[in-house]
Amino acid sequence: MTATATVPPELPGGPYRTHYCGALRPEHAGAHVRLAGWVHRRRDLGGVIFLDLRDREGIVQVVVTPDAGEAYRAADACRAEYVLQVEGEVRRRPPGTENPRLATGAVEVRAERCTVLAASETPPFPIAEEQPVEEALRLRYRYLDLRRPRMTRNLLLRHRLALALRRAFDARGFVEVETPMLIRSTPEGARDFLVPSRLHPGRFYVLPQSPQLFKQILMVAGMDRYVQIVRCFRDEDLRADRQPEFTQVDVELAFTDEAQVQAVTEAVLAEAIQEVLGVTVARPFPRLTYAEALLRYGTDTPDLRVDLPIVDLTESRLARVPPLASARARGEVVRGLCLPGGARYSRREVDAWGERLRAEGVGGPATLAFTGEGVRGSLARTVAPADVEEVRAHLGAGPGDLVLLAWGPADRVGPALGRLRLEVARREGWLAPDRLAFCWVTEFPLVEWDPEEGRLVAVHHPFTAPVEADRPLMATEPLRVRARAYDLVLNGVEVGGGSIRIADPALQREVFRLIGLDEAAAQERFGFLLDALRFGAPPHGGIALGFDRLVMLLAGEETIRDVIAFPKTAAGTDLMTGAPAPVDPRQLAEVHIALLRGAAPEGSETP
């Protein structure tokens, strides 16, 4: 998907250029322009030099003929990535020479003057070609990587999406408020990045993992509708969609409920995506409870670009035949998946899926293939016609389809079939990257058991309100309590999470006790929040959208590193600047820090 242009074709007056290279169109024919940019490609054809000149908005062809004199000599000296200024006339390209792959492909610039503004060494990887480059090399020379048109497009998309979101929130009465970057540690969740205080020896700030408590306090303060596109920090292990510092669109509303938060989020996203990409997003987004998502898709982040739901067949007639009956007798579940057109898959392919299922502790697959010659598969000889019709009705199977069944513990069968579902969808090309399939997943558990901590922990965060009907269960069956929480999923990736918050200080203390925080610990860590809730806290809730993940999906990328200007590696390092790096021992002394022996920078003293 490509962001729509928002840059005016003509720039304010300046010494180097009148237009962006990528902004020239047939209507500019006859105009005298000044351009500045990088030489993308250079071709010498029979004495005429063709330069593809590139800036952030695109590429235009520059033609330099020998009669241009000094301009021709300058162009002849140019190589790839030289910085060049060109003056000349915009002309239509001769018929048959247009380049439909370029937005400027109908025109060219006949150069009258060329000036080399800066020479360039040969880059360590090609800029003009979209070919694979080792990521470490790209990050080491990030300033060159960002020149590549794909990366430039990604950053422009990011910029335009941020502007569109701000406009959409502003139109709905939201106020952007900046929250602190230096805060106190309130341990619950990922590790904090610590910031030592020079003026207060032995005390530390932390960088915020989220503005969560500040935005709640803003609701108590009467701000009513808050938004912030904000940097957050988590000292945790990294994945393709995680970075130690990331950006989120942070939102909070007073006097609200789940339906309103979700409706506002849908409207803002649909409006922004329409503005930036010209893509219409269908609304309202589908809604699934957490339990429904696990049952139907084997995951709480379902990819709804393909309609392949998992169906529970544990109580069906089919589950009474071997080997399904013995699984059912053991208290296991039987689940089925219908693969459209799957009857053509070979026995070898189906057996390979079976090996994978068994490696995951799941039995199967048992199969029924609906072919033109009748029903085939491993169950075809053992099931009655009525059983086949029941399966057909449950799964919507038709001619040419393959029904695949697996059995085992529910917490294994669902995820295993969910992964198989996506594998088949990728193989068949059903997961179009330019299709946007949003959905909400709601009613998550409020708490879960953490074996490492040896206690209950909040599934989202401890400021999430329980479903009112489940509140009596907090004292007796806390694992059955549902939260007023909701995640936003796009194409199988969580891009947002939110909840209705706890506005009652007594309920907040009850949740703290549930996760092992006694009154003293709760007051020490979260006393400022509990105090604020005593002074008239309105019902409130909100959401945080992962801005990097959202841009990644809209850009069709596979990692957020390709939509962040200067990301860290998977090890959390910056290969361009060398961060993290040792600091001068005097800096450590100023903040009253002494390194453990063996961890000190070279040349420093250890205790």
Secondary structure, 3 states (H helix, E strand, C coil): CCCCCCCCCECCCCCCCCECHHHCCHHHCCCEEEEEEEEEEEEEECCEEEEEEEECCEEEEEEECHHHCHHHHHHHHCCCCCEEEEEEEEEECCCCCCCCCCCCCCEEEEEEEEEEEECCCCCCCCCCCCCCCCHHHHHHCHHHHCCCHHHHHHHHHHHHHHHHHHHHHHHCCCEECCCCCCECCCCCCCECCEEECCCCCCCEEECCCCCHHHHHHHHHCCCCEEEEEEEEECECCCCCCCCCEEEEEEEEEECCCHHHHHHHHHHHHHHHHHHHHCCCCCCCCCEEEHHHHHHHHCCCCCCCCCCCCEEECCCCHHHHCCCHHHHHHCCCEEEEEEECCHHHCCHHHHHHHHHHHHHCCCEEEEEEEEECCEEECCCCCCCCHHHHHHHHHHHCCCCCCEEEEEEECHHHHHHHHHHHHHHHHHHHCCCCCCCCCEEEEECCECEEEECCCCEEEECCCCCECECHHHHHHHHCCHHHCEECEEEEEECCEEEEEEEEECCCHHHHHHHHHHCCCCHHHHHHHHHHHHHHHCCCCCCEEEEEEEHHHHHHHHHCCCCHHHHCCCCCCCCCCECCCCECCCCCHHHHHHCCCCCCCCCCCCCCCCC
